[in-house]
Amino acid sequence: MIDFTTLAFDNAPIGIVLSEDRVIKRCNATFATMLGYRAEDIQGQSFRMFYGSDEEYQRIREVGIAALKRNQDYSDERLLRHCNGDNIWCRFRAHSLTPDAPLARIILSYALIS
């Protein structure tokens, strides 16, 4: 029997991530590939690896928190660091499953902006 949910997640044309407290719990191949990795190599890793500095990583944490608490959704455009050191520009969307603590469990999507 085909598991359509897994099939759709793994093959979606946008990057999808399930994150808990800024740690990647599961991501699809599209997300990993857009950043130059394999999904199995970044699952369990902190999102810190995609930012150029600790300061940038901490600053981006605060972006959208109020919106996520209010209505569980947030979107913007942002830079992420590719494994080769280059930055890539992405359209970012977030949906928190835990609005009282928005980053505790959140679903994220990323689409490259060319």
Secondary structure, DSSP 8 states (H G I E B T S, - for coil): ---HHHHHHHH-SSEEEEEETTEEEEE-HHHHHHTTS-HHHHTT-BGGGGSSSHHHHHHHHHTTHHHHHHHSEEEEEEEEE-TTS-EEEEEEEEEES-TTSTTSSEEEEEEE--
